[in-house]
Amino acid sequence: MTLLATHDVHVRHGQRAVLSGVSFGVAAGELVGLVGPNGAGKTTLIRVLAGLAAPARGEATLEGIRLDKLRLEERARRIAFLPQAGDCAWSLSVADVVALGRLPHRSAHARNGAADLAALRTVMTECGLTDLATRRIDRLSGGERARVLLARALAVEPEILLADEPVAGLDPRHQLQVMDVLRQRTEAGQATVAVLHDLGLAARYCHRLALLRDGRILADGPPQAVLTRDNLAAAFGLPMELTDVAGWPVVVPSARERVSP
């Protein structure tokens, strides 16, 4: 059953159509990757799903109820949003930043209770942050900050996680760690939508992929059905070779010349 969805959504930036008639949904226990070229509309779609971008036409719904009809407190508890390349201007410790994820569950001035502390211990371990707990976030590397912000989003214990490029800037080891966490959380019942540029990682971890081009969904389905040579050439304007290494899918551009979509 679809949990979070868009229905015939249209979004414009000035004279440019960013999304054109996009209908998309995600169910509990499903990890869906949004893939496609730069400017395809992936970030805009995930922001509409988060209730952060208002469509000119169409709507986003949570269990059939329009997002803008839900109380902000309910949305904050049920949907966590991890933005692309989140900046941190605070001089807070890693542990304090991650703890901000518990705010939807308590008042701003209340102390963390037993449930809060248990959730924080879990996400700190999952994201490999235990040894960084006392470090100031503004003194971490970009990749370390990305994991802190992921942990803050997961600390919400949301029904739905929307993550915009959660592995951007991470080294291969931490890319796999983050994708493992997303997959494990999803298998525990969370609905997850992630914008991903590494097509191999997307195919390896996602139950479903939605391939966008020019503000429309070109293909939506299991990775092997979406990542075909014809679909990839149409989306990226390049011929692509699909192979596997040690049983894992790999997508490699085979030429720089553009092909006709």
LOVEX-243566 format. One record per residue: x negated, y negated, z negated of N, C-alpha, C, O in turn. Coordinates in steps of 0.02 Angstrom, whole numbers, padded with zeros to 5 digits, always signed. Layout:
N
XYZXYZXYZXYZ/...
//
This chain:
261
-00043+00060+00000+00000+00000+00000-00044-00063+00000-00091-00068-00039/-00029-00109+00045-00067-00171+00050-00058-00213-00013-00002-00223-00036/-00114-00237-00039-00113-00277-00100-00117-00352-00084-00075-00391-00106/-00167-00370-00045-00178-00440-00025-00178-00443+00051-00208-00401+00084/-00143-00493+00079-00135-00493+00152-00128-00564+00179-00109-00610+00143/-00143-00571+00243-00125-00631+00281-00075-00610+00334-00076-00554+00359/-00032-00658+00352+00020-00643+00401+00021-00699+00453+00041-00756+00439/-00001-00683+00514+00001-00731+00570-00029-00798+00550+00001-00851+00561/-00089-00796+00522-00121-00856+00496-00157-00894+00551-00194-00866+00591/-00145-00959+00552-00179-01005+00598-00213-01059+00556-00183-01088+00512/-00277-01072+00570-00315-01124+00536-00352-01165+00589-00381-01137+00635/-00350-01231+00582-00385-01275+00628-00432-01320+00589-00416-01342+00534/-00490-01333+00618-00536-01385+00594-00538-01438+00648-00573-01429+00698/-00502-01492+00637-00498-01543+00690-00461-01513+00750-00405-01488+00744/-00493-01517+00808-00463-01492+00869-00479-01418+00881-00453-01388+00929/-00521-01389+00839-00543-01320+00850-00501-01270+00811-00490-01278+00750/-00478-01219+00845-00441-01165+00812-00492-01117+00781-00532-01086+00817/-00492-01111+00715-00539-01068+00680-00510-00998+00670-00546-00948+00677/-00446-00994+00655-00410-00930+00653-00346-00938+00694-00313-00990+00690/-00331-00888+00734-00273-00892+00778-00230-00828+00771-00245-00777+00803/-00179-00832+00731-00132-00777+00725-00160-00715+00692-00147-00660+00714/-00200-00725+00638-00233-00668+00606-00188-00637+00553-00166-00670+00506/-00174-00572+00561-00139-00533+00511-00187-00478+00487-00213-00439+00527/-00197-00476+00422-00249-00433+00394-00229-00415+00323-00197-00455+00289/-00248-00357+00300-00232-00338+00231-00282-00289+00203-00320-00257+00239/-00283-00284+00136-00327-00238+00101-00287-00205+00045-00246-00238+00012/-00299-00141+00035-00264-00103-00017-00310-00089-00076-00371-00095-00069/-00282-00072-00132-00321-00051-00190-00362+00010-00171-00338+00055-00136/-00425+00012-00194-00468+00068-00179-00497+00067-00109-00520+00118-00084/-00496+00009-00077-00520+00002-00008-00574-00052-00005-00565-00107-00030/-00631-00036+00027-00685-00084+00040-00683-00099+00114-00697-00056+00156/-00667-00161+00131-00660-00183+00200-00715-00234+00215-00723-00283+00179/-00752-00223+00269-00803-00269+00291-00777-00313+00346-00749-00289+00395/-00787-00379+00340-00773-00426+00394-00838-00437+00431-00887-00462+00403/-00840-00419+00495-00901-00424+00535-00885-00463+00598-00827-00471+00618/-00939-00488+00630-00931-00526+00691-00983-00580+00695-01020-00591+00646/-00987-00615+00751-01038-00667+00760-01025-00728+00717-00971-00736+00689/-01076-00770+00711-01068-00834+00676-01012-00874+00709-01006-00876+00770/-00972-00905+00668-00918-00947+00694-00856-00908+00715-00811-00936+00745/-00854-00843+00699-00796-00802+00719-00735-00814+00676-00679-00798+00696/-00745-00842+00615-00689-00855+00570-00689-00812+00508-00639-00811+00471/-00744-00776+00496-00746-00730+00438-00740-00766+00372-00700-00748+00329/-00781-00819+00363-00779-00856+00300-00712-00890+00290-00685-00891+00235/-00683-00918+00343-00618-00950+00338-00565-00899+00317-00522-00914+00276/-00567-00839+00346-00518-00788+00328-00523-00769+00255-00473-00763+00220/-00584-00760+00230-00592-00740+00160-00571-00797+00113-00548-00784+00058/-00580-00859+00134-00557-00916+00094-00481-00921+00094-00451-00940+00044/-00449-00905+00149-00376-00903+00150-00351-00848+00102-00303-00859+00065/-00384-00790+00103-00365-00736+00058-00374-00756-00015-00337-00733-00059/-00423-00799-00029-00436-00821-00097-00390-00879-00118-00390-00900-00176/-00351-00905-00071-00308-00962-00086-00346-01028-00086-00321-01077-00114/-00405-01029-00056-00446-01090-00055-00442-01129+00010-00467-01185+00014/-00410-01100+00060-00400-01134+00124-00327-01124+00143-00303-01068+00147/-00292-01179+00155-00221-01176+00171-00211-01170+00246-00235-01212+00284/-00177-01118+00269-00165-01112+00341-00116-01164+00366-00071-01186+00330/-00125-01184+00429-00077-01229+00460-00013-01193+00476+00041-01223+00477/-00019-01128+00487+00039-01086+00501+00025-01017+00473-00033-00996+00469/+00077-00981+00453+00068-00915+00423+00058-00921+00348+00063-00975+00319/+00043-00864+00316+00037-00864+00243-00007-00807+00219-00018-00758+00255/-00033-00815+00158-00069-00762+00123-00026-00740+00065+00004-00782+00031/-00022-00674+00053+00021-00648+00000-00016-00599-00044-00061-00563-00021/+00003-00597-00107-00022-00547-00155+00038-00506-00177+00083-00532-00210/+00038-00442-00158+00096-00399-00171+00161-00431-00146+00212-00428-00179/+00157-00461-00087+00215-00489-00055+00234-00559-00077+00280-00589-00049/+00200-00586-00127+00215-00654-00152+00163-00703-00125+00103-00689-00129/+00186-00758-00098+00139-00807-00071+00091-00831-00125+00111-00845-00181/+00027-00837-00106-00023-00857-00156-00007-00924-00187-00017-00933-00247/+00018-00971-00147+00030-01037-00175+00091-01039-00221+00106-01091-00251/+00126-00983-00227+00183-00979-00274+00162-00948-00341+00201-00947-00389/+00101-00921-00344+00077-00890-00405+00042-00940-00450+00012-00988-00425/+00047-00931-00515+00012-00974-00562-00064-00966-00552-00087-00911-00539/-00101-01020-00560-00173-01018-00550-00206-00969-00599-00254-00935-00582/-00179-00965-00660-00208-00919-00709-00202-00847-00687-00248-00807-00696/-00145-00830-00657-00136-00761-00633-00184-00746-00575-00214-00693-00572/-00189-00793-00529-00235-00783-00473-00307-00776-00497-00344-00734-00471/-00326-00815-00547-00395-00813-00573-00410-00746-00606-00467-00722-00604/-00360-00715-00636-00371-00650-00668-00371-00593-00617-00405-00543-00627/-00334-00600-00563-00325-00545-00517-00372-00547-00457-00388-00495-00428/-00394-00607-00438-00436-00614-00379-00501-00650-00399-00499-00704-00427/-00558-00619-00384-00623-00651-00394-00653-00666-00326-00651-00625-00281/-00681-00726-00320-00711-00748-00257-00785-00762-00267-00804-00801-00311/-00826-00731-00226-00898-00742-00227-00916-00780-00164-00917-00751-00110/-00931-00845-00169-00944-00885-00109-01013-00870-00079-01056-00839-00111/-01020-00892-00019-01083-00884+00018-01135-00931-00011-01122-00990-00020/-01195-00904-00024-01252-00945-00046-01233-00993-00101-01243-01054-00095/-01205-00966-00156-01184-01009-00211-01243-01043-00244-01293-01011-00260/-01238-01108-00254-01291-01146-00287-01277-01150-00362-01219-01147-00384/-01329-01157-00401-01323-01163-00474-01363-01224-00496-01425-01225-00492/-01328-01274-00520-01362-01333-00544-01369-01332-00620-01400-01376-00649/-01340-01280-00652-01340-01277-00725-01407-01253-00751-01444-01218-00716/-01423-01272-00812-01481-01245-00846-01458-01195-00899-01478-01199-00957/-01417-01148-00879-01391-01097-00924-01430-01033-00917-01461-01020-00865/-01427-00992-00968-01458-00926-00963-01416-00881-00918-01356-00894-00907/-01447-00829-00893-01412-00780-00851-01352-00752-00889-01297-00747-00861/-01361-00734-00951-01307-00705-00991-01249-00754-00997-01191-00733-00994/-01263-00818-01006-01210-00868-01014-01172-00879-00948-01112-00888-00949/-01208-00877-00892-01175-00885-00827-01129-00826-00814-01071-00835-00794/-01153-00766-00825-01111-00707-00814-01050-00709-00859-00995-00689-00838/-01058-00732-00920-01002-00736-00968-00947-00782-00944-00890-00775-00967/-00962-00829-00899-00910-00873-00873-00855-00833-00837-00798-00856-00831/-00873-00774-00813-00824-00732-00780-00768-00709-00825-00717-00685-00801/-00776-00714-00891-00724-00692-00938-00673-00748-00954-00624-00736-00989/-00685-00808-00929-00641-00864-00946-00568-00853-00926-00524-00875-00963/-00553-00819-00870-00482-00808-00855-00445-00766-00907-00384-00765-00908/-00483-00732-00951-00452-00687-00999-00448-00717-01070-00422-00685-01115/-00475-00778-01079-00473-00808-01145-00476-00884-01138-00488-00909-01083/-00465-00919-01192-00470-00992-01190-00543-01013-01186-00588-00975-01205/-00555-01072-01161-00623-01095-01148-00666-01097-01211-00727-01089-01207/-00635-01108-01269-00674-01116-01331-00673-01054-01376-00703-01053-01429/-00638-01001-01353-00636-00939-01393-00700-00899-01384-00733-00903-01332/-00718-00861-01435-00777-00818-01431-00759-00755-01393-00702-00734-01391/-00811-00724-01363-00800-00661-01329-00781-00607-01379-00812-00600-01431/-00728-00570-01362-00707-00514-01404-00741-00450-01381-00785-00451-01339/-00719-00395-01411-00750-00330-01396-00743-00312-01323-00790-00287-01292/-00684-00324-01294-00672-00308-01223-00716-00350-01178-00743-00326-01128/-00724-00414-01196-00767-00458-01157-00840-00435-01158-00872-00431-01106/-00864-00419-01217-00934-00398-01224-00947-00332-01187-01000-00323-01158/-00898-00287-01189-00907-00223-01153-00910-00235-01078-00951-00205-01044/-00867-00279-01053-00867-00295-00981-00933-00327-00961-00959-00312-00907/-00959-00371-01003-01021-00406-00987-01081-00358-00987-01124-00363-00944/-01083-00312-01035-01137-00263-01035-01135-00221-00972-01188-00205-00944/-01076-00202-00950-01070-00159-00891-01096-00195-00829-01135-00166-00791/-01075-00258-00818-01095-00291-00756-01169-00311-00758-01201-00311-00705/-01195-00327-00815-01266-00342-00820-01308-00282-00800-01359-00288-00767/-01286-00223-00821-01321-00161-00803-01312-00145-00729-01361-00130-00695/-01250-00150-00705-01236-00134-00635-01278-00177-00587-01302-00152-00537/-01286-00240-00604-01320-00287-00558-01394-00293-00574-01428-00336-00545/-01420-00252-00619-01491-00252-00634-01516-00316-00666-01570-00340-00650/-01476-00343-00712-01492-00409-00741-01510-00405-00815-01525-00457-00845/-01511-00347-00844-01523-00342-00916-01589-00375-00937-01591-00410-00987/-01641-00364-00898-01707-00393-00915-01710-00468-00902-01757-00502-00923/-01660-00495-00867-01660-00566-00850-01611-00606-00895-01602-00666-00884/-01581-00574-00943-01525-00603-00981-01541-00672-01009-01498-00715-01010/-01602-00682-01034-01618-00745-01067-01652-00796-01021-01666-00852-01041/-01664-00776-00958-01695-00822-00911-01645-00876-00889-01586-00862-00885/-01670-00935-00876-01627-00989-00850-01613-00976-00776-01658-00959-00738/-01550-00984-00757-01531-00967-00689-01564-01014-00638-01577-00993-00581/-01577-01076-00657-01607-01122-00609-01682-01109-00600-01715-01144-00562/-01708-01059-00634-01778-01041-00625-01785-00971-00593-01840-00943-00593/-01731-00945-00566-01732-00880-00533-01741-00888-00458-01730-00943-00431/-01760-00835-00425-01764-00835-00352-01693-00835-00324-01645-00822-00360/-01687-00849-00260-01621-00850-00228-01587-00782-00232-01527-00779-00245/-01624-00728-00222-01596-00662-00226-01573-00644-00296-01521-00612-00305/-01611-00666-00347-01591-00653-00416-01528-00692-00433-01483-00666-00466/-01524-00755-00411-01464-00794-00423-01403-00762-00391-01348-00763-00419/-01412-00734-00331-01356-00702-00296-01328-00644-00337-01268-00634-00339/-01372-00606-00369-01349-00550-00411-01314-00575-00474-01267-00544-00498/-01338-00631-00502-01305-00661-00561-01234-00682-00543-01187-00670-00581/-01226-00714-00486-01160-00738-00466-01113-00680-00450-01053-00684-00463/-01140-00626-00422-01100-00567-00412-01077-00539-00479-01018-00521-00488/-01123-00535-00527-01104-00510-00593-01051-00554-00625-01006-00528-00658/-01056-00620-00617-01004-00664-00644-00936-00649-00614-00886-00648-00649/-00934-00636-00548-00871-00620-00515-00844-00552-00540-00784-00545-00553/-00888-00503-00548-00866-00437-00571-00845-00438-00644-00803-00398-00664/-00872-00485-00683-00853-00490-00753-00780-00508-00762-00751-00495-00815/-00750-00536-00712-00679-00551-00714-00638-00486-00719-00581-00487-00742/-00668-00431-00697-00633-00367-00690-00570-00376-00647-00515-00360-00668/-00581-00403-00587-00523-00420-00544-00494-00358-00511-00526-00307-00504/-00431-00365-00491-00402-00314-00447-00432-00319-00377-00438-00269-00342/-00451-00380-00358-00475-00393-00291-00538-00435-00295-00540-00486-00329/-00591-00413-00260-00652-00452-00254-00660-00473-00182-00658-00431-00136/-00670-00537-00171-00683-00565-00105-00754-00593-00106-00768-00640-00142/-00797-00563-00066-00869-00579-00068-00892-00602+00001-00888-00565+00049/-00917-00663+00004-00941-00691+00067-01017-00683+00071-01054-00719+00037/-01039-00636+00111-01110-00620+00120-01145-00603+00054-01193-00637+00035/-01122-00553+00019-01150-00537-00047-01221-00511-00045-01255-00511-00097/-01246-00488+00013-01315-00462+00015-01362-00509+00053-01420-00491+00065/-01339-00568+00072-01383-00615+00108-01440-00636+00062-01429-00654+00004/-01500-00634+00088-01559-00656+00049-01586-00604+00002-01635-00618-00033/-01557-00545+00000-01582-00493-00045-01631-00447-00009-01625-00436+00052/-01679-00420-00046-01725-00371-00016-01687-00305-00008-01634-00297-00037/-01714-00258+00033-01677-00196+00048-01655-00158-00014-01598-00133-00016/-01698-00154-00066-01679-00117-00126-01617-00148-00159-01572-00111-00179/-01616-00214-00164-01560-00246-00197-01498-00250-00152-01442-00254-00177/-01508-00250-00087-01451-00244-00042-01414-00179-00056-01352-00179-00062/-01451-00124-00060-01420-00060-00073-01388-00058-00142-01334-00030-00151/-01421-00089-00191-01394-00091-00259-01327-00127-00259-01279-00102-00289/-01323-00184-00226-01261-00223-00225-01206-00184-00189-01149-00181-00212/-01223-00154-00132-01172-00116-00095-01150-00055-00134-01092-00036-00131/-01196-00024-00171-01176+00032-00215-01126+00009-00266-01076+00043-00279/-01138-00049-00297-01092-00076-00347-01024-00089-00316-00973-00071-00345/-01023-00121-00258-00959-00136-00225-00920-00072-00209-00860-00069-00219/-00956-00022-00186-00923+00041-00168-00897+00076-00232-00841+00102-00232/-00937+00077-00284-00916+00110-00346-00856+00074-00377-00809+00107-00400/-00857+00008-00376-00800-00029-00403-00737-00015-00362-00682-00009-00389/-00746-00010-00297-00688+00003-00254-00661+00073-00267-00600+00082-00270/-00705+00121-00274-00682+00190-00287-00648+00196-00355-00610+00243-00367/-00661+00148-00399-00626+00146-00464-00559+00111-00459-00523+00105-00509/-00541+00086-00399-00475+00057-00389-00474-00015-00367-00420-00041-00349/-00531-00050-00368-00533-00120-00347-00523-00125-00272-00546-00082-00234/-00490-00176-00249-00487-00193-00178-00544-00241-00163-00552-00291-00199/-00583-00228-00111-00642-00269-00097-00644-00288-00024-00636-00245+00020/-00655-00352-00011-00666-00377+00057-00733-00414+00056-00743-00458+00015/-00778-00395+00101-00845-00425+00103-00863-00446+00174-00855-00407+00221/-00887-00507+00180-00916-00529+00244-00987-00502+00248-01027-00513+00202/-01002-00466+00301-01067-00433+00308-01095-00446+00378-01058-00444+00427/-01160-00458+00381-01193-00466+00447-01234-00405+00465-01248-00394+00524/-01254-00365+00416-01291-00303+00431-01240-00249+00449-01206-00222+00406/-01235-00234+00514-01184-00188+00537-01197-00117+00513-01150-00079+00502/-01261-00100+00504-01278-00034+00478-01253-00025+00407-01224+00026+00390/-01265-00076+00364-01240-00073+00296-01164-00071+00294-01134-00035+00255/-01133-00111+00338-01060-00113+00341-01032-00044+00358-00984-00021+00327/-01062-00012+00408-01039+00054+00429-01052+00107+00376-01013+00154+00368/-01106+00099+00340-01126+00148+00289-01080+00146+00228-01065+00198+00199/-01058+00087+00208-01023+00080+00144-00948+00067+00150-00911+00084+00104/-00925+00037+00204-00855+00014+00207-00809+00069+00231-00826+00109+00275/-00749+00071+00201-00698+00116+00225-00669+00092+00292-00651+00132+00335/-00667+00025+00299-00637-00005+00358-00677-00066+00378-00707-00098+00335/-00677-00082+00442-00708-00144+00466-00656-00182+00507-00616-00153+00543/-00659-00249+00500-00620-00293+00544-00671-00335+00582-00709-00373+00553/-00672-00327+00647-00719-00362+00691-00685-00423+00720-00636-00418+00756/-00713-00483+00703-00683-00545+00726-00723-00576+00783-00784-00569+00787/-00687-00610+00826-00718-00650+00879-00672-00708+00895-00612-00699+00907/-00700-00769+00895-00662-00829+00913-00596-00835+00875-00544-00853+00904/-00598-00821+00810-00540-00831+00768-00486-00779+00773-00431-00789+00747/-00500-00723+00806-00452-00669+00812-00485-00603+00791-00546-00596+00794/-00444-00555+00771-00470-00489+00755-00472-00447+00819-00420-00432+00848/-00532-00431+00839-00543-00393+00901-00530-00318+00889-00503-00284+00933/-00549-00293+00830-00538-00223+00814-00535-00215+00738-00569-00252+00702/-00495-00169+00715-00486-00157+00643-00474-00082+00633-00427-00054+00660/-00518-00051+00593-00510+00021+00583-00572+00051+00551-00615+00014+00527/-00578+00117+00552-00638+00149+00526-00700+00125+00563-00696+00109+00623/-00758+00123+00529-00818+00097+00561-00834+00128+00629-00852+00092+00676/-00827+00194+00635-00845+00226+00697-00799+00206+00754-00818+00209+00813/-00737+00186+00737-00690+00165+00789-00700+00092+00809-00685+00072+00865/-00727+00052+00762-00736-00020+00775-00803-00034+00808-00808-00075+00854/-00856+00000+00784-00924-00015+00809-00939+00026+00872-00984+00068+00873/-00901+00012+00924-00914+00044+00988-00954-00003+01032-00956-00064+01019/-00986+00024+01082-01026-00019+01127-00983-00073+01159-01005-00131+01164/-00923-00056+01181-00880-00105+01213-00858-00160+01164-00860-00219+01182/-00839-00140+01103-00818-00191+01054-00875-00237+01035-00866-00298+01030/-00934-00208+01025-00991-00249+01004-01014-00296+01059-01031-00353+01046/-01013-00271+01121-01032-00315+01177-00982-00372+01184-01001-00429+01198/-00917-00357+01175-00866-00409+01180-00872-00460+01125-00862-00520+01136/-00889-00438+01064-00893-00483+01007-00956-00525+01008-00954-00586+00996/-01013-00493+01021-01078-00527+01014-01108-00550+01080-01157-00587+01080/-01079-00529+01135-01106-00549+01200-01173-00518+01215-01212-00545+01256/-01188-00462+01183-01251-00426+01195-01236-00351+01198-01192-00326+01163/-01273-00315+01241-01267-00242+01238-01299-00216+01174-01351-00240+01153/-01267-00168+01144-01290-00140+01080-01299-00064+01087-01261-00031+01122/-01350-00039+01054-01361+00033+01050-01342+00057+00981-01362+00027+00931/-01305+00111+00977-01286+00141+00914-01322+00207+00906-01321+00249+00950/-01355+00215+00849-01391+00276+00835-01385+00290+00760-01348+00257+00725/-01422+00339+00737-01423+00350+00665-01493+00369+00644-01532+00397+00682/-01508+00353+00582-01573+00370+00552-01558+00406+00487-01525+00380+00442/-01581+00468+00482-01569+00509+00423-01495+00514+00407-01475+00518+00349/-01454+00515+00460-01382+00522+00450-01345+00457+00439-01284+00458+00431/-01381+00400+00437-01347+00336+00426-01343+00297+00491-01390+00298+00531/-01288+00261+00503-01279+00224+00566-01325+00164+00571-01338+00130+00521/-01350+00152+00631-01392+00094+00645-01368+00063+00710-01356+00098+00759/-01361-00004+00710-01341-00040+00770-01398-00086+00790-01421-00127+00749/-01421-00080+00852-01480-00117+00875-01463-00153+00940-01440-00120+00987/-01473-00219+00944-01465-00253+01009-01516-00225+01058-01575-00219+01042/-01493-00209+01118-01538-00178+01166-01566-00227+01217-01613-00210+01254/-01539-00288+01219-01564-00338+01267-01542-00407+01243-01494-00413+01205/-01578-00458+01266-01560-00527+01246-01511-00557+01295-01479-00607+01278/-01504-00529+01355-01459-00558+01404-01387-00550+01382-01367-00498+01356/-01348-00601+01393-01277-00598+01376-01241-00553+01425-01260-00547+01483/-01188-00522+01401-01144-00483+01444-01076-00515+01444-01059-00552+01398/-01037-00503+01495-00970-00531+01499-00925-00500+01446-00925-00438+01440/-00887-00539+01408-00844-00511+01358-00787-00472+01390-00745-00444+01354/
//
